[in-house]
Amino acid sequence: MTDLLVKTFIHNPDRIDDETVRFQYGLLSSITGIVCNVILFLLKLTAGFIMNSVTVISDGFNNLSDCMSCLITMLGYRLASKPADSKHPFGHGRYEYLVSFLVAAMILVVTFQLFMESISKIIHPEPIHFDLLMFCLLAASVLVKIWMSMFNQKLGTKLNNLVMLTTAQDSRNDVLVTGMTLVAMILAAFVPQIPFDGIFGVVLAVLLCKAAIEMVKDILDRLLGAPADAKLTHDIREEILSFPEIIGVHDMIIHDYGPGCQIGSAHAEVDVHMGFLKAHDIIDCCEKQIQQKHHVMMTLHLDPVDYSNPLINTYRTDVTAALRQLNCGLSMHDFRAVIGPTHTNLVFDVLIPFSCPLQEEEIREAIETYMAEIHPDVTFFTVITFDRSYVEGQA
């Protein structure tokens, strides 16, 4: 069913980085949600009046509130699809994150209301009467919500769209709430003295609250600047190193300006004796290849390194060994050595993972001690620039 809807209403469905195509997917998701929730609202409203049941009528208006959520997300998709302008040169893709945050916040509010109502039902239990029509209606509602969850989950995973993934979670929450109600109705028919409705509601509210908080945290991480996906950074690193003239890569940074708009930079090491025009041509080809394959606008900085001096190579290897023995995931790059008659200056950068407990001076002291021990006849002065890792798995 999902594939049929996509094929019918989405033009060029595989161009998921195109803002227009993403908006079409968002429109399809929102309109589908509105149609399903309106149908559920009308069914429950009609059944509620026939059965004279406030519970069923209230549940129907809950579906109507879900329609409002769909309208909000539709507005978010429209804003996110706006092209870049002078005030927002990187586009408006982060609107998707803002709308996701709003939907997740609404889920938290509904969860809190569920918790309070469940506590009230435990303190002041009300008898639950099994009604076949109500049971069938709620069961049908569960089936519709299961399909909506699967629909948005599939689209959200394909597009890496937080709004759709959050909407899918909201549908799963509705399935759990209604499913618990059905179970409570059955159990109450056999053991009417126990307030199953309230007990299940409290348990469910706690579980839903945990899931909603995790969603909010994930969205806030993206808004605040979480590191790029580890697989993406690994693939880009491998893409750069696939050029045989590039010896190493470091200082990679990738900025996320919303789905379909990622901008990055990195330092690419080449042999110091390579001609400038040749090195520049290689860097240009590498940047274009990354853009085409990974849809990331990369800017590569050229770092010339000298591997022709055996003594400098020895010092480079020794400093690497000194960092390795600290066992903190430290790495070194941009190594240079200025060898003089009285002392040798070692100039390099050290990349420190956020998980490393050592202070900069402790690292410096460990390197100097190690070098003094294995080269007792040489006086070393270290000039170290300490960097932090801005992508996952960078070393």
C-alpha contacts under 8 A as a table, 3 or more apart, distances in Angstrom:
res1	aa1	res2	aa2	distance
1	M	4	L	5.09
1	M	5	L	6.30
2	T	5	L	5.22
2	T	6	V	6.22
2	T	151	F	6.06
3	D	6	V	5.08
3	D	7	K	5.99
4	L	7	K	5.12
4	L	8	T	6.06
5	L	8	T	5.10
5	L	9	F	6.02
5	L	10	I	7.89
6	V	9	F	5.48
6	V	10	I	5.26
6	V	13	P	7.05
6	V	25	Y	7.75
6	V	28	L	7.99
7	K	10	I	5.87
7	K	11	H	7.62
7	K	13	P	7.35
9	F	24	Q	7.76
9	F	28	L	7.36
10	I	13	P	5.47
10	I	21	V	7.08
10	I	24	Q	6.09
10	I	25	Y	6.77
11	H	21	V	7.03
12	N	15	R	5.83
12	N	21	V	7.09
13	P	16	I	6.66
13	P	21	V	6.69
15	R	18	D	5.70
15	R	21	V	6.59
16	I	19	E	7.75
16	I	21	V	6.13
16	I	22	R	5.94
16	I	159	L	6.14
16	I	260	G	7.92
17	D	21	V	7.57
17	D	22	R	7.06
17	D	259	P	7.26
17	D	260	G	4.73
18	D	21	V	5.34
18	D	22	R	6.25
18	D	260	G	7.19
19	E	22	R	5.09
19	E	23	F	6.16
19	E	80	A	7.81
19	E	81	S	5.08
19	E	82	K	7.72
19	E	83	P	7.84
19	E	260	G	7.69
20	T	23	F	5.10
20	T	24	Q	6.33
20	T	81	S	6.30
21	V	24	Q	5.01
21	V	25	Y	6.35
22	R	25	Y	5.10
22	R	26	G	6.18
22	R	77	Y	7.93
22	R	81	S	7.40
22	R	159	L	7.62
23	F	26	G	4.90
23	F	27	L	6.01
23	F	77	Y	5.59
23	F	78	R	6.50
23	F	80	A	7.82
23	F	81	S	5.90
24	Q	27	L	5.03
24	Q	28	L	6.13
25	Y	28	L	5.09
25	Y	29	S	6.19
25	Y	155	L	7.67
26	G	29	S	5.10
26	G	30	S	6.13
26	G	73	T	7.88
26	G	74	M	6.62
26	G	77	Y	5.82
26	G	164	M	7.92
27	L	30	S	5.18
27	L	31	I	5.99
27	L	74	M	6.06
27	L	77	Y	7.29
28	L	31	I	5.34
28	L	32	T	5.96
29	S	32	T	5.27
29	S	33	G	6.20
29	S	152	N	6.74
29	S	164	M	7.49
30	S	33	G	5.09
30	S	34	I	6.19
30	S	70	C	4.98
30	S	71	L	6.82
30	S	73	T	6.78
30	S	74	M	5.78
31	I	34	I	5.00
31	I	35	V	6.13
31	I	70	C	7.42
32	T	35	V	5.22
32	T	36	C	6.18
33	G	36	C	5.27
33	G	37	N	6.02
33	G	66	D	7.99
33	G	67	C	6.89
33	G	70	C	6.33
33	G	148	M	7.20
34	I	37	N	5.24
34	I	38	V	5.94
34	I	66	D	7.70
34	I	67	C	4.97
34	I	70	C	6.22
34	I	71	L	7.81
35	V	38	V	5.24
35	V	39	I	6.24
36	C	39	I	5.26
36	C	40	L	6.31
36	C	144	V	7.39
37	N	40	L	5.01
37	N	41	F	5.96
37	N	63	N	5.21
37	N	64	L	6.42
37	N	66	D	6.75
37	N	67	C	6.13
38	V	41	F	4.93
38	V	42	L	6.18
38	V	63	N	7.07
38	V	64	L	6.51
38	V	67	C	7.14
39	I	42	L	5.31
39	I	43	L	6.20
40	L	43	L	5.15
40	L	44	K	6.03
40	L	60	G	6.69
40	L	63	N	6.66
40	L	141	S	6.79
41	F	44	K	5.30
41	F	45	L	5.90
41	F	59	D	7.97
41	F	60	G	4.39
41	F	61	F	6.38
41	F	62	N	7.95
41	F	63	N	5.57
41	F	64	L	6.06
42	L	45	L	5.10
42	L	46	T	6.03
42	L	60	G	7.26
43	L	46	T	5.29
43	L	47	A	6.09
43	L	60	G	7.78
44	K	47	A	5.02
44	K	48	G	5.72
44	K	56	V	5.88
44	K	57	I	6.03
44	K	59	D	7.22
44	K	60	G	5.03
44	K	137	L	7.38
45	L	48	G	5.02
45	L	49	F	6.31
45	L	56	V	7.06
45	L	57	I	5.08
45	L	60	G	5.72
45	L	61	F	7.93
46	T	49	F	5.40
46	T	50	I	6.29
47	A	50	I	5.02
47	A	51	M	5.95
47	A	56	V	7.34
47	A	57	I	7.88
47	A	134	M	7.77
48	G	51	M	5.15
48	G	52	N	5.46
48	G	53	S	4.84
48	G	54	V	6.61
48	G	55	T	7.61
48	G	56	V	5.07
48	G	57	I	4.96
49	F	52	N	4.76
49	F	53	S	6.60
49	F	57	I	7.40
50	I	53	S	7.89
53	S	56	V	5.56
53	S	57	I	6.48
54	V	57	I	5.08
54	V	58	S	6.00
55	T	58	S	5.15
55	T	59	D	6.19
56	V	59	D	5.03
56	V	60	G	6.20
56	V	134	M	7.61
57	I	60	G	4.99
57	I	61	F	6.45
58	S	61	F	5.14
58	S	62	N	6.34
59	D	62	N	4.95
59	D	63	N	6.66
60	G	63	N	5.21
60	G	64	L	6.56
61	F	64	L	4.73
61	F	65	S	6.30
62	N	65	S	5.07
62	N	66	D	6.45
63	N	66	D	4.94
63	N	67	C	6.55
64	L	67	C	5.07
64	L	68	M	6.81
65	S	68	M	5.07
65	S	69	S	6.58
66	D	69	S	4.96
66	D	70	C	6.39
67	C	70	C	5.01
67	C	71	L	6.35
68	M	71	L	5.01
68	M	72	I	6.29
69	S	72	I	5.06
69	S	73	T	6.25
69	S	103	V	6.95
70	C	73	T	5.09
70	C	74	M	6.07
71	L	74	M	4.97
71	L	75	L	6.35
72	I	75	L	5.16
72	I	76	G	6.30
72	I	99	V	7.51
73	T	76	G	4.79
73	T	77	Y	6.20
73	T	99	V	6.18
73	T	100	S	7.98
73	T	163	V	7.25
74	M	77	Y	5.14
74	M	78	R	6.32
75	L	78	R	5.07
75	L	79	L	6.29
76	G	79	L	5.15
76	G	80	A	6.07
76	G	95	Y	6.03
76	G	96	E	6.10
76	G	99	V	5.79
77	Y	80	A	5.06
77	Y	81	S	6.12
77	Y	95	Y	7.56
77	Y	96	E	6.61
78	R	81	S	5.30
78	R	82	K	6.80
79	L	82	K	5.52
79	L	92	H	6.77
79	L	95	Y	6.49
80	A	91	G	7.76
80	A	92	H	4.79
80	A	93	G	4.62
80	A	94	R	6.77
80	A	95	Y	5.10
80	A	96	E	6.10
81	S	92	H	6.78
81	S	93	G	6.90
82	K	91	G	6.98
82	K	92	H	6.16
83	P	91	G	5.64
83	P	92	H	7.06
84	A	88	H	5.62
84	A	89	P	4.97
84	A	90	F	5.77
84	A	91	G	3.93
84	A	92	H	6.76
85	D	88	H	5.12
85	D	89	P	5.25
85	D	90	F	7.97
85	D	91	G	6.97
86	S	89	P	5.60
88	H	91	G	5.47
88	H	92	H	6.89
90	F	257	Y	6.53
90	F	261	C	7.02
91	G	257	Y	7.47
91	G	261	C	7.65
92	H	95	Y	5.97
92	H	257	Y	7.76
92	H	258	G	7.29
93	G	96	E	6.00
93	G	97	Y	7.89
93	G	257	Y	6.25
93	G	258	G	4.12
93	G	259	P	5.83
93	G	260	G	7.55
93	G	261	C	7.31
94	R	97	Y	5.15
94	R	98	L	6.55
94	R	223	L	7.58
94	R	257	Y	6.00
94	R	258	G	4.44
94	R	259	P	7.48
95	Y	98	L	4.95
95	Y	99	V	6.15
95	Y	258	G	7.72
96	E	99	V	5.25
96	E	100	S	6.12
96	E	161	N	7.52
96	E	162	L	7.00
96	E	163	V	6.26
96	E	258	G	7.29
97	Y	100	S	4.99
97	Y	101	F	6.17
97	Y	162	L	6.59
97	Y	163	V	7.10
97	Y	219	I	6.17
97	Y	222	R	7.52
97	Y	223	L	6.94
97	Y	258	G	7.49
98	L	101	F	5.07
98	L	102	L	6.32
99	V	102	L	4.97
99	V	103	V	6.23
99	V	163	V	6.58
100	S	103	V	5.17
100	S	104	A	6.11
100	S	162	L	5.93
100	S	163	V	4.52
100	S	166	T	6.39
100	S	219	I	7.06
101	F	104	A	5.08
101	F	105	A	6.07
101	F	216	V	6.05
101	F	219	I	6.16
101	F	220	L	7.59
102	L	105	A	5.06
102	L	106	M	6.27
103	V	106	M	5.05
103	V	107	I	6.33
103	V	163	V	7.67
103	V	166	T	7.04
103	V	167	T	7.46
104	A	107	I	5.01
104	A	108	L	6.38
104	A	166	T	6.62
104	A	212	A	6.06
104	A	215	M	6.58
104	A	216	V	6.06
105	A	108	L	5.02
105	A	109	V	6.40
105	A	212	A	7.73
105	A	216	V	7.30
106	M	109	V	5.06
106	M	110	V	6.26
107	I	110	V	5.14
107	I	111	T	6.03
107	I	170	D	6.83
107	I	212	A	6.60
108	L	111	T	5.00
108	L	112	F	6.19
108	L	209	C	6.21
108	L	212	A	6.03
108	L	213	I	7.62
109	V	112	F	5.16
109	V	113	Q	6.34
110	V	113	Q	5.06
110	V	114	L	6.20
111	T	114	L	5.00
111	T	115	F	6.22
111	T	205	A	5.49
111	T	208	L	6.55
111	T	209	C	6.18
112	F	115	F	5.03
112	F	116	M	6.31
112	F	205	A	7.07
112	F	209	C	7.75
113	Q	116	M	5.20
113	Q	117	E	6.13
114	L	117	E	5.19
114	L	118	S	6.02
114	L	201	G	6.62
114	L	202	V	7.56
114	L	205	A	6.21
115	F	118	S	5.14
115	F	119	I	6.24
115	F	201	G	6.45
115	F	202	V	5.32
115	F	205	A	5.31
115	F	206	V	7.69
116	M	119	I	5.18
116	M	120	S	6.26
117	E	120	S	5.03
117	E	121	K	6.25
117	E	198	G	7.57
118	S	121	K	5.02
118	S	122	I	6.32
118	S	197	D	7.13
118	S	198	G	4.13
118	S	199	I	6.78
118	S	200	F	7.87
118	S	201	G	5.10
118	S	202	V	5.62
119	I	122	I	5.14
119	I	123	I	6.28
119	I	198	G	6.15
119	I	199	I	7.84
119	I	202	V	6.77
120	S	123	I	5.13
120	S	124	H	5.74
120	S	125	P	7.57
120	S	198	G	7.45
121	K	124	H	4.98
121	K	125	P	4.63
121	K	126	E	6.66
121	K	195	P	7.05
121	K	197	D	7.23
121	K	198	G	4.95
122	I	125	P	5.30
122	I	195	P	5.88
122	I	198	G	5.03
122	I	199	I	6.71
125	P	195	P	5.82
125	P	198	G	7.72
126	E	195	P	7.60
127	P	188	A	7.91
127	P	192	P	6.85
128	I	185	M	6.22
128	I	188	A	6.26
128	I	189	A	7.70
128	I	192	P	7.50
129	H	185	M	6.83
129	H	188	A	7.52
129	H	189	A	7.00
130	F	135	F	7.50
130	F	185	M	5.63
130	F	186	I	6.85
130	F	188	A	7.83
130	F	189	A	6.37
131	D	134	M	5.34
131	D	135	F	6.04
132	L	135	F	4.95
132	L	136	C	6.13
133	L	136	C	5.24
133	L	137	L	6.13
134	M	137	L	5.04
134	M	138	L	6.12
135	F	138	L	5.27
135	F	139	A	6.09
135	F	182	L	6.62
136	C	139	A	4.99
136	C	140	A	6.13
137	L	140	A	5.18
137	L	141	S	6.27
138	L	141	S	4.88
138	L	142	V	6.27
138	L	178	T	6.62
138	L	182	L	7.32
139	A	142	V	5.06
139	A	143	L	6.48
139	A	178	T	7.95
139	A	179	G	7.71
139	A	182	L	7.63
140	A	143	L	5.15
140	A	144	V	6.36
141	S	144	V	5.18
141	S	145	K	6.19
141	S	178	T	7.92
142	V	145	K	5.14
142	V	146	I	6.07
142	V	174	D	7.63
142	V	175	V	5.23
142	V	178	T	6.61
142	V	179	G	6.95
143	L	146	I	5.09
143	L	147	W	6.36
144	V	147	W	5.24
144	V	148	M	6.27
145	K	148	M	4.89
145	K	149	S	6.05
145	K	171	S	5.46
145	K	172	R	7.03
145	K	174	D	6.96
145	K	175	V	6.12
146	I	149	S	5.12
146	I	150	M	6.28
146	I	171	S	6.93
146	I	172	R	6.71
146	I	175	V	6.61
147	W	150	M	5.13
147	W	151	F	5.99
148	M	151	F	4.97
148	M	152	N	6.17
148	M	168	A	6.91
148	M	171	S	6.53
149	S	152	N	5.40
149	S	153	Q	5.92
149	S	167	T	7.38
149	S	168	A	4.22
149	S	169	Q	6.82
149	S	170	D	7.81
149	S	171	S	5.16
149	S	172	R	5.99
150	M	153	Q	5.02
150	M	154	K	6.03
150	M	168	A	6.92
151	F	154	K	5.41
151	F	155	L	6.41
151	F	168	A	7.65
152	N	155	L	5.14
152	N	156	G	5.70
152	N	164	M	5.21
152	N	165	L	6.31
152	N	167	T	6.70
152	N	168	A	5.13
153	Q	156	G	5.06
153	Q	157	T	5.94
153	Q	164	M	6.59
153	Q	165	L	5.43
153	Q	168	A	5.41
154	K	157	T	5.32
154	K	158	K	6.22
155	L	158	K	5.13
155	L	159	L	6.14
155	L	161	N	7.77
155	L	164	M	6.94
156	G	159	L	5.23
156	G	160	N	5.40
156	G	161	N	4.63
156	G	162	L	6.62
156	G	163	V	7.42
156	G	164	M	4.76
156	G	165	L	5.08
157	T	160	N	4.97
157	T	161	N	6.73
157	T	165	L	7.20
158	K	161	N	7.78
160	N	259	P	7.28
161	N	164	M	5.65
161	N	165	L	6.39
161	N	259	P	7.30
162	L	165	L	5.00
162	L	166	T	5.92
162	L	219	I	7.66
163	V	166	T	5.14
163	V	167	T	6.11
164	M	167	T	4.93
164	M	168	A	6.06
165	L	168	A	5.00
165	L	169	Q	6.32
166	T	169	Q	5.03
166	T	170	D	6.26
166	T	215	M	7.30
167	T	170	D	4.93
167	T	171	S	6.33
168	A	171	S	5.14
168	A	172	R	6.31
169	Q	172	R	4.97
169	Q	173	N	6.17
170	D	173	N	4.98
170	D	174	D	6.40
171	S	174	D	5.04
171	S	175	V	6.29
172	R	175	V	4.93
172	R	176	L	6.27
173	N	176	L	5.12
173	N	177	V	6.18
173	N	208	L	6.81
174	D	177	V	5.09
174	D	178	T	6.01
175	V	178	T	5.33
175	V	179	G	5.73
176	L	179	G	4.98
176	L	180	M	5.96
176	L	204	L	7.51
177	V	180	M	5.25
177	V	181	T	6.34
177	V	201	G	7.45
177	V	204	L	7.16
178	T	181	T	4.95
178	T	182	L	6.32
179	G	182	L	5.10
179	G	183	V	6.32
180	M	183	V	5.06
180	M	184	A	6.00
180	M	197	D	7.58
180	M	200	F	6.41
180	M	201	G	7.54
181	T	184	A	4.99
181	T	185	M	6.14
181	T	197	D	6.43
182	L	185	M	5.11
182	L	186	I	6.45
183	V	186	I	5.22
183	V	187	L	6.19
184	A	187	L	5.15
184	A	188	A	5.84
184	A	196	F	5.32
184	A	197	D	5.32
184	A	200	F	7.62
185	M	188	A	5.22
185	M	189	A	6.44
185	M	197	D	7.80
186	I	189	A	5.38
186	I	190	F	7.19
187	L	190	F	5.43
187	L	191	V	6.04
187	L	192	P	7.58
187	L	196	F	7.32
188	A	191	V	4.97
188	A	192	P	4.47
188	A	193	Q	7.66
188	A	194	I	7.27
188	A	195	P	7.74
188	A	196	F	6.87
189	A	192	P	6.00
191	V	194	I	6.23
192	P	195	P	7.39
195	P	198	G	5.61
195	P	199	I	6.38
196	F	199	I	5.10
196	F	200	F	5.88
197	D	200	F	5.51
197	D	201	G	6.09
198	G	201	G	4.96
198	G	202	V	6.30
199	I	202	V	5.36
199	I	203	V	6.49
200	F	203	V	5.24
200	F	204	L	5.98
201	G	204	L	5.07
201	G	205	A	5.93
202	V	205	A	5.07
202	V	206	V	6.33
203	V	206	V	5.36
203	V	207	L	6.46
204	L	207	L	5.15
204	L	208	L	6.04
205	A	208	L	5.11
205	A	209	C	5.90
206	V	209	C	5.11
206	V	210	K	6.32
207	L	210	K	5.25
207	L	211	A	6.42
208	L	211	A	5.07
208	L	212	A	6.05
209	C	212	A	5.06
209	C	213	I	6.09
210	K	213	I	5.23
210	K	214	E	6.31
211	A	214	E	5.18
211	A	215	M	6.33
212	A	215	M	5.02
212	A	216	V	6.22
213	I	216	V	5.04
213	I	217	K	6.10
214	E	217	K	5.04
214	E	218	D	6.18
215	M	218	D	5.14
215	M	219	I	6.26
216	V	219	I	5.18
216	V	220	L	6.06
217	K	220	L	5.10
217	K	221	D	6.04
218	D	221	D	5.13
218	D	222	R	6.54
219	I	222	R	5.25
219	I	223	L	6.35
220	L	223	L	4.96
220	L	224	L	5.92
221	D	224	L	5.19
221	D	225	G	5.95
221	D	226	A	5.10
222	R	225	G	5.17
222	R	226	A	5.16
222	R	256	D	7.76
223	L	226	A	7.62
225	G	255	H	7.56
225	G	256	D	7.38
227	P	254	I	7.42
227	P	390	Y	6.07
227	P	391	V	4.84
227	P	392	E	6.06
228	A	232	L	7.05
228	A	233	T	6.78
228	A	254	I	6.12
228	A	255	H	7.43
228	A	256	D	7.40
228	A	391	V	5.67
228	A	392	E	6.67
229	D	232	L	5.29
229	D	233	T	6.43
229	D	391	V	7.70
229	D	392	E	6.79
230	A	233	T	5.26
230	A	234	H	6.07
230	A	391	V	7.11
230	A	392	E	4.94
230	A	393	G	6.15
231	K	234	H	5.03
231	K	235	D	6.05
232	L	235	D	5.13
232	L	236	I	6.17
232	L	294	H	7.76
233	T	236	I	5.11
233	T	237	R	6.05
233	T	391	V	6.93
233	T	392	E	7.31
233	T	393	G	7.92
234	H	237	R	5.09
234	H	238	E	6.18
234	H	393	G	7.64
235	D	238	E	5.09
235	D	239	E	6.05
236	I	239	E	4.89
236	I	240	I	6.25
236	I	290	I	6.74
236	I	294	H	7.48
237	R	240	I	5.23
237	R	241	L	6.25
237	R	249	V	6.90
238	E	241	L	5.05
238	E	242	S	5.99
239	E	242	S	5.16
239	E	243	F	7.54
239	E	286	C	7.68
239	E	290	I	7.01
240	I	243	F	6.07
240	I	246	I	7.20
240	I	249	V	7.53
240	I	268	A	7.79
240	I	286	C	6.25
241	L	244	P	6.73
241	L	246	I	5.87
241	L	247	I	6.97
241	L	248	G	6.78
241	L	249	V	7.40
242	S	246	I	7.88
243	F	246	I	5.66
243	F	282	I	7.78
243	F	286	C	7.66
244	P	247	I	7.18
245	E	270	V	6.21
245	E	271	D	7.54
245	E	282	I	7.86
246	I	249	V	7.89
246	I	268	A	6.35
246	I	269	E	5.62
246	I	270	V	4.99
246	I	271	D	7.82
247	I	268	A	7.43
247	I	269	E	5.28
247	I	270	V	5.54
247	I	271	D	7.41
248	G	268	A	5.93
248	G	269	E	4.96
248	G	270	V	7.49
249	V	252	M	7.60
249	V	266	A	6.87
249	V	267	H	5.67
249	V	268	A	4.79
249	V	269	E	6.17
250	H	266	A	6.09
250	H	267	H	5.32
250	H	268	A	6.85
250	H	333	H	7.15
250	H	394	Q	7.77
250	H	395	A	7.66
251	D	265	S	7.79
251	D	266	A	5.30
251	D	267	H	5.84
251	D	389	S	7.31
251	D	390	Y	7.78
252	M	264	G	7.22
252	M	265	S	5.66
252	M	266	A	4.14
252	M	267	H	6.86
252	M	389	S	7.94
252	M	390	Y	6.89
252	M	391	V	6.82
252	M	394	Q	7.66
253	I	264	G	5.31
253	I	265	S	5.34
253	I	266	A	6.35
253	I	390	Y	5.60
253	I	391	V	6.26
254	I	262	Q	6.68
254	I	263	I	5.66
254	I	264	G	4.01
254	I	265	S	6.57
254	I	390	Y	7.68
254	I	391	V	7.11
255	H	262	Q	5.62
255	H	263	I	5.22
255	H	264	G	5.91
256	D	259	P	7.63
256	D	261	C	6.47
256	D	262	Q	4.75
256	D	263	I	6.75
257	Y	261	C	5.37
257	Y	262	Q	5.88
257	Y	263	I	7.81
258	G	261	C	5.61
258	G	262	Q	7.27
259	P	262	Q	7.68
260	G	295	H	7.28
261	C	295	H	7.77
261	C	296	V	7.14
262	Q	295	H	7.36
262	Q	296	V	5.09
262	Q	297	M	6.40
263	I	296	V	5.55
263	I	297	M	4.69
263	I	298	M	5.93
264	G	296	V	6.74
264	G	297	M	6.04
264	G	298	M	4.61
264	G	299	T	6.31
265	S	298	M	5.17
265	S	299	T	4.59
265	S	300	L	5.56
265	S	301	H	7.49
266	A	298	M	7.59
266	A	299	T	6.65
266	A	300	L	5.06
266	A	301	H	6.14
267	H	300	L	5.62
267	H	301	H	4.58
267	H	302	L	6.00
267	H	303	D	6.30
268	A	300	L	6.31
268	A	301	H	5.99
268	A	302	L	5.34
268	A	303	D	5.74
269	E	302	L	6.25
269	E	303	D	4.58
269	E	304	P	5.71
269	E	305	V	6.32
270	V	274	M	7.27
270	V	279	A	7.36
270	V	302	L	7.16
270	V	303	D	6.17
270	V	304	P	5.06
270	V	305	V	6.05
271	D	274	M	5.52
271	D	304	P	5.51
271	D	305	V	5.26
271	D	306	D	6.05
271	D	307	Y	7.32
272	V	304	P	4.41
272	V	305	V	4.99
272	V	306	D	5.36
273	H	306	D	7.74
274	M	278	K	7.06
274	M	279	A	6.58
275	G	278	K	5.42
275	G	279	A	6.24
276	F	279	A	5.13
276	F	280	H	6.02
277	L	280	H	5.10
277	L	281	D	6.15
278	K	281	D	5.12
278	K	282	I	6.31
279	A	282	I	5.17
279	A	283	I	6.30
279	A	302	L	7.83
280	H	283	I	5.15
280	H	284	D	6.22
280	H	302	L	7.94
281	D	284	D	5.14
281	D	285	C	6.30
282	I	285	C	5.22
282	I	286	C	6.18
283	I	286	C	5.06
283	I	287	E	6.19
283	I	300	L	6.55
283	I	302	L	7.70
284	D	287	E	5.25
284	D	288	K	6.35
285	C	288	K	5.28
285	C	289	Q	6.15
286	C	289	Q	5.11
286	C	290	I	6.28
287	E	290	I	5.30
287	E	291	Q	6.32
287	E	297	M	7.39
287	E	298	M	5.62
287	E	299	T	6.56
287	E	300	L	6.99
288	K	291	Q	5.07
288	K	292	Q	6.24
289	Q	292	Q	5.19
289	Q	293	K	6.10
290	I	293	K	5.27
290	I	294	H	5.41
290	I	295	H	6.73
290	I	296	V	6.37
290	I	297	M	7.42
290	I	298	M	7.02
291	Q	294	H	5.64
291	Q	295	H	4.52
291	Q	296	V	4.97
291	Q	297	M	5.46
291	Q	298	M	7.01
292	Q	295	H	5.72
303	D	334	D	7.46
305	V	334	D	7.07
305	V	335	F	7.58
305	V	336	R	7.88
306	D	309	N	7.03
306	D	336	R	7.93
307	Y	310	P	7.49
307	Y	312	I	7.63
307	Y	313	N	6.28
308	S	313	N	7.81
309	N	312	I	5.43
309	N	313	N	6.21
310	P	313	N	5.00
310	P	314	T	6.22
311	L	314	T	5.04
311	L	315	Y	6.39
312	I	315	Y	5.06
312	I	316	R	6.09
312	I	336	R	7.47
312	I	337	A	6.20
313	N	316	R	4.99
313	N	317	T	6.20
314	T	317	T	5.16
314	T	318	D	6.19
315	Y	318	D	5.02
315	Y	319	V	6.19
316	R	319	V	5.33
316	R	320	T	6.29
316	R	335	F	6.69
317	T	320	T	5.12
317	T	321	A	6.25
318	D	321	A	5.02
318	D	322	A	6.22
318	D	371	M	7.13
319	V	322	A	4.96
319	V	323	L	6.35
319	V	332	M	7.98
319	V	367	I	6.59
319	V	371	M	7.28
320	T	323	L	5.22
320	T	324	R	6.17
320	T	331	S	7.03
320	T	332	M	6.59
321	A	324	R	4.95
321	A	325	Q	6.27
322	A	325	Q	5.48
322	A	326	L	6.97
322	A	366	A	7.22
322	A	367	I	5.59
322	A	370	Y	6.11
322	A	371	M	7.76
323	L	326	L	5.46
323	L	327	N	7.36
323	L	330	L	5.87
323	L	331	S	6.72
323	L	332	M	7.95
323	L	363	I	7.88
323	L	367	I	6.99
324	R	327	N	5.53
324	R	328	C	7.51
324	R	329	G	7.26
324	R	330	L	6.81
324	R	331	S	7.80
326	L	330	L	7.84
327	N	330	L	7.49
328	C	353	P	7.71
328	C	355	S	7.69
328	C	356	C	5.34
328	C	357	P	7.78
329	G	352	I	7.38
329	G	353	P	6.61
329	G	356	C	7.28
329	G	395	A	7.02
330	L	350	V	6.84
330	L	351	L	5.81
330	L	352	I	5.43
330	L	353	P	6.79
330	L	356	C	7.97
330	L	395	A	6.96
331	S	350	V	5.70
331	S	351	L	5.28
331	S	352	I	7.25
331	S	395	A	5.69
332	M	335	F	7.39
332	M	348	F	6.89
332	M	349	D	5.61
332	M	350	V	4.53
332	M	351	L	6.14
333	H	348	F	6.10
333	H	349	D	5.38
333	H	350	V	6.62
333	H	351	L	7.97
334	D	347	V	7.77
334	D	348	F	5.19
334	D	349	D	5.99
335	F	346	L	7.40
335	F	347	V	5.83
335	F	348	F	4.35
335	F	349	D	7.07
336	R	346	L	6.11
336	R	347	V	5.09
336	R	348	F	6.20
337	A	344	T	6.84
337	A	345	N	5.61
337	A	346	L	4.69
337	A	347	V	6.02
338	V	344	T	5.65
338	V	345	N	5.03
338	V	346	L	6.65
338	V	347	V	7.99
339	I	343	H	6.74
339	I	344	T	4.51
339	I	345	N	6.49
340	G	343	H	5.37
340	G	344	T	5.55
340	G	345	N	7.99
341	P	344	T	7.97
342	T	379	T	7.16
343	H	378	V	6.54
343	H	379	T	4.76
343	H	380	F	5.82
343	H	381	F	7.20
344	T	378	V	7.29
344	T	379	T	6.19
344	T	380	F	4.98
344	T	381	F	6.21
345	N	380	F	5.86
345	N	381	F	4.80
345	N	382	T	5.82
345	N	383	V	7.11
346	L	380	F	6.89
346	L	381	F	6.16
346	L	382	T	4.83
346	L	383	V	6.05
346	L	384	I	7.98
347	V	382	T	6.07
347	V	383	V	4.72
347	V	384	I	5.94
348	F	383	V	6.61
348	F	384	I	5.30
348	F	385	T	6.46
349	D	384	I	5.49
349	D	385	T	4.57
349	D	386	F	5.71
349	D	387	D	6.89
350	V	384	I	6.90
350	V	385	T	6.27
350	V	386	F	4.95
350	V	387	D	6.00
351	L	386	F	6.08
351	L	387	D	4.74
351	L	388	R	5.55
351	L	389	S	6.42
351	L	395	A	7.01
352	I	356	C	6.59
352	I	386	F	6.97
352	I	387	D	6.03
352	I	388	R	5.10
352	I	389	S	6.42
353	P	356	C	5.51
353	P	388	R	6.11
353	P	389	S	5.57
353	P	395	A	7.98
354	F	388	R	7.10
354	F	389	S	7.19
358	L	362	E	6.22
358	L	363	I	6.71
359	Q	362	E	5.28
359	Q	363	I	6.50
360	E	363	I	5.19
360	E	364	R	6.22
360	E	386	F	7.28
361	E	364	R	4.95
361	E	365	E	6.01
362	E	365	E	5.16
362	E	366	A	6.15
363	I	366	A	5.14
363	I	367	I	6.31
364	R	367	I	5.29
364	R	368	E	6.27
364	R	382	T	7.81
364	R	384	I	7.63
365	E	368	E	5.19
365	E	369	T	6.04
366	A	369	T	5.20
366	A	370	Y	6.12
367	I	370	Y	5.18
367	I	371	M	6.17
368	E	371	M	5.21
368	E	372	A	6.09
368	E	380	F	7.30
368	E	381	F	7.98
368	E	382	T	7.33
369	T	372	A	5.17
369	T	373	E	6.24
370	Y	373	E	5.23
370	Y	374	I	6.53
371	M	374	I	5.45
371	M	375	H	5.82
371	M	376	P	7.87
371	M	380	F	7.63
372	A	375	H	5.19
372	A	376	P	5.13
372	A	378	V	7.32
372	A	379	T	7.42
372	A	380	F	7.46
373	E	376	P	5.62
375	H	378	V	5.66
376	P	379	T	7.68
389	S	392	E	7.52
389	S	394	Q	6.16
389	S	395	A	7.71
390	Y	394	Q	7.64
391	V	394	Q	5.81
